[in-house]
Amino acid sequence: MRLSSLAVLVAVVTLSPAAHAQYNDFAKGQNAPRAASSETIRDEATGKLQTKTVYKPAPRDANGNAQGNQYDLARDGAFEGQTVAVMQFYSEGGFDFEEPRRALKAKGFSVYRWSNTAPSPEELERGLAKANQLWIISGDAKHLNDKHLAIIKRFFEAGHGVYLWGDNPPYTGDSNFVAQALLGATMTADVYEQGEQTVDVQTAPSRPGLRKAHLLTTGIEHLYEGHTVATILPNQTLEPLIVGSAGKVVTATYERNGRRAILDGGFTRLYIKWDTAGTARYVKNAAAWLANAERFGSAVVAQGKR
């Protein structure tokens, strides 16, 4: 399944030196990282003991993913001083963004959140001036206007990451409003009956599962798709990242001209069954990727991590 005319990249991503300062040693798009250990063996020819470094599959957590923050994309604390700005227009069911906030804090990100009501365009502009990236979580009505959009577009065109979250209709309005303008893309359709599943690494690009060998899926072999999900409609600008259990694209990425964005139809992943496979790691990886160290270098590197 394709959303653009570009080939789906499954090769290891080449990282800039600045990005290496922030990323873990295993951050090369490895879904199943291998841990290094030393073994002492006796050489059959000489009879002498030799110590060699061997690589074995990393220990697994209860859901089958590599266990330990060292298998996340970014090092702990790597983004100290960077802020994720969040406009959250859905907060039912106890969705207070606290679990994602704690996950992001491990990598050094602070969170500044507007909840249920959109800031004025002026307040949004002041907030984004201090932010590393912007996340928008749609509600059941549209809150943003053309003035907000112009500010978000300038922010995005300056290279700052944007994460647009929706879910089954009608929870797509603001994300679609922004996605159409920035990415030429939208999400739609309710596949509720196919939610609640955990998907694995894809066996082929068109199959359900996670895109193989992408920085965003570092350390993730199994990921909860969400309680309900919307579908990303086919377009020419995005690449699929998560194909849900129903065979529809749930999450897709944009990476062109030094700009990065994610369009996601499963915001229930942020608060329902948080401890199910891979969610915390995925959230941390997403923020690290959207920080765009490959473009900004030391400007987004915490002191001591450069």
Secondary structure, DSSP 8 states (H G I E B T S, - for coil): --SSSS----S-----HHHHHHB-TTTTT-SS-EEEEEEEEE-TTT--EEEEEEEEE--B-TTSSB-SGGGSSB-TTTTTT-EEEEEE---GGG--SHHHHHHHHHTT-EEEEEESS---HHHHHHHHTT-SEEEEE--SS----HHHHHHHHHHHHTT-EEEEE--STTTTHHHHHHHHHHHS--EE---GGG-S-EEEB-SSTTSSEE-TT-GGGTT-SEEE--SS--EE---SS-EEEEE-TTSSEEEEEEEETTEEEEEES-GGGGTTTTTSTTHHHHHHHHHHHHT-HHHHGGGG--TT--
